[in-house]
Amino acid sequence: MKKTYFILLGLLALGAVSCRDLTEINLNPNNATTTHPQALLTKVEWDAFRAFRGTGPLYIQKMLVQTDGENAGQIYNWQRGDFDPYSNLRNVEKMIEEAEKIKDPTYVALGKFFRSYYFYNLALQFGDVPYSEALKGESAEIFSPKYDPQKDVFKGILAELKEASDLLEANPAVISGDIIYGGRSAGWVKAINAFRLKVLMTLSNRAADTDLNVKQEFAAIVSSKPLLSALSGEDAQLVFLNQEGNRYPEFNSSGYGSGMYMDSTFIRRLQDRKDPRLFVVATQTRLGKEAGKAADDFSSYEGGDPIAPYARVNDKAVAGKLSKVLERYTQDPTTEPLVLMGYAEQQFIIAEAIVRGWINGNADAAYENGIRSGFKFYENYAKGIGGFVAEDKVAAYLEQPLVKLSAAGTPEAKLERIMMQKYLRSFHQGGLSSYIDHLRTGYPEFRKSAGVKTAYRWMYPQAEYNTNGKNVSAAIQRQFSGSDNINAKTWWLN
């Protein structure tokens, strides 16, 4: 009888448990299931400002060469990309979710901006990508998202950016956890509007598409929305600290200590224009130093030929005839901020829009302001050598025939100069922006070996074939008639 009693109690207890949600009984009361979005924002910003950077874009954009092996970016022979940015986007989605719970529109707005930033880069790298169904595994149990057409992704990006700007303008609260603008929502409004201009200009080849209204939207932002200004330090930039985990990404880089050298393409373009920014990004050659040449002697700098066999370039390095990246990038833990969207780039975009006839204005003034801002950046952050790019140097630089915008006789020649200056400003900044400009305008030109085709994109990750094969195959068929290759143009360029 006693034994039967305990069995009955056990069955009753088991029945009681089975009536409760297992997710409820598995909750750990010591672990929070929600968090304030400000606790996520710092991590979101840190990840986003460091994303799409590194040395990879420098090879592609002819700024670095490799002497101890063949670099796929340098020879335009890369293959598959990765969807790693979707991992960062999970934190963005979580921040938006938590902000919506507490009805805080400022974090929702920043979440929309960072979503737009990531999807802008993903769409340019691949073409069609998961967008409308992406990141919905937890909320909607969609684990194999469809791929949205690239045009739809860009439409969504532009809509989200507008929503972000409008939300922040309507709710000018201090944003806790913000390590970029110290909580100033007004700074974010300007940066987001500047980024909207960047996205619209990226679509210059689609300016006639009435679904997008590229030119009209661009003009409306310039005429009625707050934008970054020159002298108030309003660049959206991540400043580094000399603390573990907060240092400049290339600090103590072992790669820079071995086979990385400056590309002759970048060196010569600076030399041709007598551009003193050369002295704050590159070292003199060993032979130049041994000859006692001054640090501002352009003849003491030399780069490697990006299309020559790497062994031949290595011979040149061994002979002391190659410049490396200046030591400040690897020896100074706080060398310079990473700029996600800055005044210099904004002004070059506006100058291009004026030359294209999208807006009225003084293209020369916008262009020169962009150059001045680029010089000022190095004057502020190239510690101890800022004198090379001081105000008197930029004034002389702007008068040179190869630099002056008014000396270019045609709109096409003016576009070439604008793209060149964006390029010269982009060393370790801007990710692949100059390569994107090259693909849409042809400027700046990048040399390729005979027979090398232009690479317009990356192939989709192998993991997508393994886990989302039906949807990735449909996207490849829709865009490229079934052939996933790097030499195929996507919608934004077709």
C-alpha positions as CSV (number, residue, x, y, z in Angstrom):
1,M,0.0,0.0,0.0
2,K,2.8,2.4,0.9
3,K,4.6,1.6,-2.3
4,T,1.4,2.2,-4.4
5,Y,1.0,5.6,-2.6
6,F,4.4,6.8,-3.7
7,I,3.9,5.7,-7.3
8,L,0.6,7.6,-7.4
9,L,2.2,10.7,-6.0
10,G,4.9,10.4,-8.7
11,L,2.4,10.1,-11.5
12,L,0.4,13.1,-10.2
13,A,3.6,15.2,-10.1
14,L,4.6,14.1,-13.6
15,G,1.1,15.1,-14.8
16,A,1.4,18.5,-13.2
17,V,4.7,19.2,-14.9
18,S,3.4,18.0,-18.3
19,C,0.7,20.7,-18.2
20,R,3.3,23.5,-18.0
21,D,5.2,25.0,-20.9
22,L,8.7,23.4,-21.0
23,T,10.2,26.7,-22.0
24,E,8.8,28.2,-18.8
25,I,10.3,25.6,-16.5
26,N,13.6,25.8,-18.3
27,L,14.0,29.5,-17.7
28,N,16.9,30.4,-15.4
29,P,15.7,33.0,-12.9
30,N,19.2,34.3,-12.5
31,N,19.6,35.1,-16.2
32,A,17.8,38.1,-17.7
33,T,15.7,37.4,-20.8
34,T,15.5,41.0,-21.8
35,T,18.0,43.9,-21.9
36,H,18.0,47.6,-22.5
37,P,19.0,48.4,-26.1
38,Q,21.8,50.7,-24.9
39,A,23.6,47.6,-23.6
40,L,23.6,46.3,-27.2
41,L,24.3,49.6,-29.0
42,T,28.0,49.8,-28.1
43,K,28.7,46.4,-29.4
44,V,26.7,47.0,-32.6
45,E,28.6,50.2,-33.3
46,W,32.0,48.6,-32.6
47,D,31.3,45.8,-35.0
48,A,29.8,47.9,-37.7
49,F,32.6,50.5,-37.9
50,R,35.2,47.7,-38.2
51,A,33.2,45.6,-40.7
52,F,34.2,45.4,-44.4
53,R,37.6,46.8,-43.6
54,G,41.1,45.2,-43.2
55,T,43.8,44.9,-45.8
56,G,41.6,43.0,-48.3
57,P,40.2,46.2,-50.0
58,L,43.7,47.7,-50.1
59,Y,44.9,44.9,-52.5
60,I,41.8,45.2,-54.7
61,Q,42.2,49.0,-54.9
62,K,45.9,48.9,-55.7
63,M,47.3,50.3,-52.5
64,L,49.1,47.2,-51.3
65,V,51.1,44.4,-53.0
66,Q,52.2,41.0,-51.6
67,T,55.7,39.8,-52.0
68,D,55.5,36.4,-50.3
69,G,52.6,34.9,-52.2
70,E,49.8,35.6,-54.6
71,N,47.0,37.6,-53.2
72,A,43.6,36.9,-54.8
73,G,42.4,40.5,-54.4
74,Q,45.5,41.9,-56.1
75,I,44.9,39.8,-59.2
76,Y,41.1,40.0,-59.2
77,N,40.7,36.2,-58.7
78,W,38.8,35.9,-55.5
79,Q,36.0,33.3,-55.4
80,R,33.5,32.9,-52.5
81,G,32.6,35.5,-50.0
82,D,31.0,34.9,-46.7
83,F,27.8,35.9,-44.9
84,D,29.5,36.7,-41.6
85,P,27.8,40.2,-41.5
86,Y,24.5,38.4,-40.8
87,S,26.0,37.4,-37.4
88,N,26.5,41.0,-36.6
89,L,23.0,41.8,-37.9
90,R,21.5,39.5,-35.2
91,N,22.6,42.0,-32.5
92,V,21.1,44.8,-34.6
93,E,17.8,42.9,-34.8
94,K,17.9,42.3,-31.0
95,M,18.5,45.9,-30.3
96,I,15.5,46.9,-32.4
97,E,13.4,44.3,-30.7
98,E,14.3,45.5,-27.2
99,A,13.8,49.1,-28.2
100,E,10.3,48.4,-29.5
101,K,9.5,46.7,-26.2
102,I,10.2,49.9,-24.3
103,K,8.9,52.1,-27.0
104,D,12.3,53.9,-27.6
105,P,12.4,55.2,-31.2
106,T,16.0,56.3,-31.0
107,Y,17.4,52.8,-30.8
108,V,14.9,51.6,-33.5
109,A,16.3,54.4,-35.7
110,L,19.9,53.4,-35.2
111,G,19.0,49.8,-35.8
112,K,17.5,50.7,-39.1
113,F,20.6,52.6,-40.1
114,F,22.9,49.7,-39.2
115,R,20.6,47.2,-41.0
116,S,20.9,49.5,-44.1
117,Y,24.7,49.7,-43.8
118,Y,25.1,45.9,-43.7
119,F,22.6,45.1,-46.4
120,Y,24.1,47.8,-48.7
121,N,27.5,46.1,-48.5
122,L,26.1,42.6,-48.8
123,A,24.0,43.5,-51.9
124,L,27.0,45.1,-53.6
125,Q,29.2,42.1,-52.8
126,F,26.8,39.4,-54.0
127,G,23.8,40.7,-55.8
128,D,20.5,39.3,-54.6
129,V,20.7,38.4,-50.9
130,P,18.3,37.4,-48.1
131,Y,16.6,40.6,-46.9
132,S,12.9,40.5,-46.2
133,E,13.0,37.0,-44.6
134,A,16.5,37.3,-43.1
135,L,17.1,37.0,-39.4
136,K,13.6,35.7,-38.7
137,G,14.5,32.3,-37.3
138,E,13.5,33.2,-33.8
139,S,10.5,35.5,-34.6
140,A,8.9,33.6,-37.5
141,E,10.8,30.3,-37.6
142,I,12.2,31.1,-41.1
143,F,15.5,29.2,-41.2
144,S,15.9,29.1,-45.0
145,P,15.2,32.7,-46.1
146,K,14.4,33.6,-49.7
147,Y,16.8,35.9,-51.7
148,D,15.3,39.3,-52.5
149,P,16.2,40.9,-55.9
150,Q,19.0,43.4,-55.5
151,K,16.6,46.2,-56.6
152,D,14.2,45.4,-53.8
153,V,17.0,45.3,-51.3
154,F,18.1,48.8,-52.3
155,K,14.5,50.1,-52.2
156,G,14.3,48.7,-48.7
157,I,17.6,50.2,-47.7
158,L,16.5,53.7,-48.9
159,A,13.2,53.4,-47.1
160,E,14.9,52.3,-43.8
161,L,17.4,55.1,-44.0
162,K,14.6,57.7,-44.4
163,E,12.7,56.1,-41.5
164,A,15.9,56.3,-39.4
165,S,16.5,60.0,-40.2
166,D,12.8,60.9,-39.6
167,L,12.6,59.0,-36.3
168,L,15.7,60.7,-34.9
169,E,14.7,64.2,-36.0
170,A,11.3,63.7,-34.3
171,N,12.9,62.2,-31.1
172,P,16.1,64.2,-30.3
173,A,16.9,62.3,-27.1
174,V,20.3,61.6,-25.7
175,I,21.3,58.1,-26.8
176,S,23.0,56.2,-24.0
177,G,25.6,53.7,-25.0
178,D,26.6,55.6,-28.1
179,I,30.4,55.6,-28.6
180,I,30.4,57.5,-31.9
181,Y,28.6,60.8,-31.2
182,G,28.5,60.6,-27.4
183,G,24.7,60.3,-27.4
184,R,24.1,63.3,-29.7
185,S,21.2,62.3,-32.0
186,A,21.7,65.4,-34.2
187,G,25.1,64.0,-35.3
188,W,23.5,60.7,-36.3
189,V,20.8,62.5,-38.3
190,K,23.5,64.2,-40.4
191,A,25.5,61.0,-40.8
192,I,22.5,59.0,-41.9
193,N,21.4,61.7,-44.4
194,A,25.0,61.7,-45.8
195,F,24.9,57.9,-46.1
196,R,21.5,58.2,-48.0
197,L,23.4,60.4,-50.5
198,K,26.0,57.7,-50.8
199,V,23.5,55.0,-51.5
200,L,21.7,57.1,-54.1
201,M,24.9,58.0,-55.9
202,T,25.9,54.3,-55.9
203,L,22.8,53.9,-58.0
204,S,23.8,56.5,-60.6
205,N,23.6,54.0,-63.4
206,R,19.9,53.5,-62.4
207,A,19.1,57.2,-62.2
208,A,16.4,56.8,-64.9
209,D,14.5,54.2,-62.9
210,T,11.2,55.9,-61.9
211,D,10.7,53.4,-59.0
212,L,13.7,54.8,-57.3
213,N,13.6,58.6,-58.2
214,V,17.3,58.7,-57.5
215,K,18.0,62.3,-58.7
216,Q,14.8,63.7,-57.1
217,E,15.5,62.0,-53.7
218,F,19.1,63.2,-53.8
219,A,18.1,66.8,-54.5
220,A,15.5,66.7,-51.7
221,I,18.0,65.6,-49.1
222,V,20.5,68.2,-50.1
223,S,17.9,71.0,-50.1
224,S,16.0,70.1,-46.9
225,K,17.9,67.7,-44.6
226,P,20.7,68.3,-42.1
227,L,24.1,67.2,-43.5
228,L,27.6,66.9,-42.1
229,S,29.5,70.2,-41.8
230,A,33.1,71.0,-42.1
231,L,34.5,72.4,-38.9
232,S,32.4,70.8,-36.1
233,G,34.0,67.3,-36.1
234,E,30.9,65.6,-37.2
235,D,32.3,62.6,-39.1
236,A,30.8,59.3,-38.0
237,Q,34.0,57.7,-36.8
238,L,35.2,55.1,-34.3
239,V,38.0,56.5,-32.1
240,F,40.3,53.9,-30.6
241,L,41.7,53.8,-27.1
242,N,45.0,52.3,-25.8
243,Q,43.2,49.6,-23.8
244,E,43.0,45.9,-24.4
245,G,40.3,45.2,-26.9
246,N,39.9,48.8,-27.9
247,R,43.0,49.3,-30.0
248,Y,43.4,50.1,-33.7
249,P,42.8,46.9,-35.8
250,E,46.2,46.9,-37.4
251,F,48.1,47.5,-34.2
252,N,50.9,45.0,-33.9
253,S,49.9,43.4,-37.2
254,S,52.3,40.6,-38.1
255,G,51.3,40.8,-41.7
256,Y,52.6,44.3,-42.1
257,G,55.9,43.2,-40.8
258,S,56.4,40.6,-43.5
259,G,55.3,40.6,-47.1
260,M,53.1,43.7,-47.4
261,Y,54.4,46.7,-49.3
262,M,52.9,49.7,-51.0
263,D,51.5,49.4,-54.5
264,S,53.2,51.5,-57.2
265,T,49.7,52.5,-58.4
266,F,48.9,54.4,-55.2
267,I,52.5,55.8,-54.7
268,R,52.7,57.2,-58.3
269,R,49.3,58.8,-58.1
270,L,50.4,60.7,-55.0
271,Q,53.8,61.5,-56.5
272,D,52.2,62.8,-59.8
273,R,50.2,65.3,-57.8
274,K,52.9,66.1,-55.4
275,D,50.5,65.0,-52.7
276,P,52.0,65.3,-49.2
277,R,49.7,62.7,-47.9
278,L,52.2,60.2,-49.2
279,F,54.5,61.1,-46.2
280,V,51.8,60.2,-43.6
281,V,50.9,56.8,-45.0
282,A,54.1,55.3,-46.4
283,T,57.8,54.8,-45.4
284,Q,60.7,55.9,-47.5
285,T,62.5,53.1,-49.3
286,R,65.6,51.7,-47.5
287,L,67.8,53.1,-50.3
288,G,66.1,56.5,-50.0
289,K,66.9,56.6,-46.3
290,E,70.4,55.4,-46.7
291,A,71.0,58.2,-49.4
292,G,70.0,60.7,-46.7
293,K,66.9,62.0,-48.6
294,A,64.4,64.0,-46.6
295,A,61.1,62.5,-45.5
296,D,59.3,64.9,-47.9
297,D,61.4,64.0,-50.9
298,F,58.9,62.3,-53.3
299,S,61.7,60.4,-55.1
300,S,62.5,58.4,-51.9
301,Y,59.2,56.5,-52.2
302,E,58.5,53.6,-54.5
303,G,55.9,50.8,-54.7
304,G,55.6,47.4,-56.2
305,D,54.1,46.6,-59.6
306,P,50.7,44.9,-58.8
307,I,50.7,42.8,-62.0
308,A,54.3,41.7,-61.9
309,P,55.1,38.2,-60.5
310,Y,55.3,38.5,-56.7
311,A,58.8,37.0,-56.8
312,R,60.0,39.8,-58.9
313,V,58.4,42.3,-56.6
314,N,60.1,40.5,-53.7
315,D,63.5,41.0,-55.3
316,K,62.8,44.7,-55.5
317,A,61.9,44.7,-51.8
318,V,65.1,42.8,-50.9
319,A,67.1,45.4,-52.8
320,G,65.6,48.1,-50.6
321,K,63.5,49.7,-53.4
322,L,60.0,49.4,-51.9
323,S,58.1,51.5,-49.4
324,K,56.0,49.9,-46.6
325,V,53.0,51.2,-44.8
326,L,54.1,53.8,-42.3
327,E,54.9,52.5,-38.9
328,R,52.2,54.5,-37.2
329,Y,49.5,52.1,-38.5
330,T,51.1,49.1,-36.6
331,Q,52.9,50.8,-33.7
332,D,50.4,53.4,-32.5
333,P,47.4,51.7,-30.8
334,T,45.2,54.8,-31.4
335,T,46.7,55.9,-34.8
336,E,43.5,57.2,-36.4
337,P,39.7,56.6,-36.2
338,L,37.8,54.5,-38.7
339,V,35.4,56.7,-40.6
340,L,32.1,55.1,-41.7
341,M,30.7,58.3,-43.2
342,G,32.6,61.6,-43.2
343,Y,32.4,65.1,-44.5
344,A,35.1,64.6,-47.1
345,E,33.2,61.7,-48.8
346,Q,29.9,63.6,-48.5
347,Q,31.4,66.7,-50.3
348,F,32.9,64.5,-53.1
349,I,29.4,63.0,-53.6
350,I,27.8,66.4,-53.8
351,A,30.4,67.6,-56.3
352,E,29.7,64.6,-58.5
353,A,25.9,65.3,-58.3
354,I,26.5,68.9,-59.4
355,V,28.7,67.8,-62.3
356,R,26.0,65.2,-63.3
357,G,23.3,68.0,-63.2
358,W,21.3,66.4,-60.4
359,I,21.5,69.5,-58.2
360,N,22.7,73.1,-58.6
361,G,25.7,74.4,-56.8
362,N,29.5,75.0,-57.0
363,A,31.2,71.7,-57.8
364,D,34.6,73.3,-57.4
365,A,33.9,74.4,-53.8
366,A,32.4,71.1,-52.8
367,Y,35.4,69.2,-54.3
368,E,37.9,71.5,-52.6
369,N,36.1,71.2,-49.3
370,G,36.4,67.4,-49.6
371,I,40.2,67.6,-50.2
372,R,40.6,70.1,-47.3
373,S,38.8,67.8,-45.0
374,G,40.9,64.8,-46.0
375,F,44.1,66.8,-45.3
376,K,42.7,68.0,-42.0
377,F,42.0,64.4,-40.9
378,Y,45.7,63.5,-41.3
379,E,46.8,66.8,-39.7
380,N,44.7,65.9,-36.7
381,Y,45.7,62.2,-36.4
382,A,49.1,61.7,-37.9
383,K,50.9,62.4,-34.7
384,G,54.1,64.4,-35.0
385,I,54.0,64.6,-38.8
386,G,50.8,66.6,-39.3
387,G,52.9,69.5,-40.6
388,F,53.2,67.7,-43.9
389,V,49.5,68.2,-44.5
390,A,48.9,71.6,-42.8
391,E,46.8,74.4,-44.3
392,D,49.6,75.9,-46.3
393,K,50.3,72.6,-48.0
394,V,46.7,72.0,-49.0
395,A,46.4,75.5,-50.4
396,A,49.4,74.9,-52.7
397,Y,48.1,71.4,-53.5
398,L,44.7,72.7,-54.7
399,E,46.4,75.0,-57.3
400,Q,48.1,72.2,-59.2
401,P,46.9,71.5,-62.7
402,L,46.3,67.8,-62.0
403,V,44.3,68.6,-59.0
404,K,42.2,71.7,-59.8
405,L,38.7,70.7,-60.8
406,S,38.2,73.7,-63.1
407,A,41.2,72.6,-65.1
408,A,39.3,69.6,-66.3
409,G,37.7,70.5,-69.6
410,T,34.7,68.1,-69.7
411,P,32.1,66.7,-67.2
412,E,33.7,63.3,-67.7
413,A,37.2,64.6,-66.9
414,K,35.7,66.3,-63.8
415,L,34.2,63.0,-62.7
416,E,37.6,61.3,-63.1
417,R,39.2,63.9,-60.8
418,I,36.5,63.5,-58.1
419,M,36.8,59.8,-58.1
420,M,40.6,60.1,-57.9
421,Q,40.4,62.3,-54.8
422,K,37.9,60.0,-53.1
423,Y,40.4,57.2,-53.8
424,L,43.4,59.1,-52.4
425,R,41.5,59.8,-49.2
426,S,40.5,56.2,-48.8
427,F,43.7,54.5,-47.5
428,H,42.5,52.2,-44.7
429,Q,39.2,54.0,-44.8
430,G,36.0,53.4,-46.7
431,G,36.3,49.7,-47.3
432,L,35.6,48.9,-51.0
433,S,34.0,52.3,-51.8
434,S,36.6,53.2,-54.4
435,Y,36.3,49.9,-56.1
436,I,32.5,50.4,-56.2
437,D,33.2,53.8,-57.8
438,H,35.5,52.1,-60.3
439,L,32.8,49.6,-61.3
440,R,30.1,52.3,-61.8
441,T,32.2,55.1,-63.4
442,G,35.4,53.5,-64.7
443,Y,37.4,55.7,-62.3
444,P,40.0,55.4,-60.9
445,E,41.5,53.0,-63.4
446,F,43.1,49.8,-62.0
447,R,45.6,47.9,-64.0
448,K,45.0,44.2,-64.7
449,S,47.2,41.6,-66.3
450,A,46.4,40.6,-69.9
451,G,43.4,38.3,-70.0
452,V,42.2,39.2,-66.5
453,K,38.4,40.0,-66.5
454,T,36.8,42.5,-64.2
455,A,35.4,41.0,-61.0
456,Y,32.0,42.5,-60.2
457,R,31.0,40.4,-57.2
458,W,31.8,37.5,-54.9
459,M,30.4,34.0,-55.3
460,Y,27.8,32.9,-52.7
461,P,29.2,31.1,-49.6
462,Q,29.4,27.3,-49.8
463,A,27.4,27.2,-46.6
464,E,24.4,28.6,-48.4
465,Y,24.5,25.7,-50.9
466,N,24.6,23.3,-48.0
467,T,21.8,24.8,-45.8
468,N,19.7,27.0,-48.1
469,G,20.3,25.4,-51.5
470,K,16.9,25.9,-53.0
471,N,16.8,29.6,-52.4
472,V,20.4,30.4,-53.4
473,S,20.0,28.3,-56.6
474,A,16.9,30.3,-57.5
475,A,18.8,33.5,-57.0
476,I,21.7,32.3,-59.2
477,Q,19.2,31.2,-61.9
478,R,17.3,34.5,-61.8
479,Q,20.4,36.7,-62.0
480,F,23.0,34.7,-64.0
481,S,21.1,31.9,-65.8
482,G,22.5,29.4,-63.3
483,S,26.2,30.4,-63.2
484,D,27.5,31.7,-59.9
485,N,30.7,33.6,-61.0
486,I,32.6,36.7,-60.0
487,N,32.6,38.2,-63.5
488,A,28.8,38.6,-63.8
489,K,27.2,42.0,-63.4
490,T,24.3,42.4,-61.1
491,W,21.3,44.7,-61.3
492,W,22.9,47.9,-60.0
493,L,25.4,47.9,-63.0
494,N,23.3,46.4,-65.8
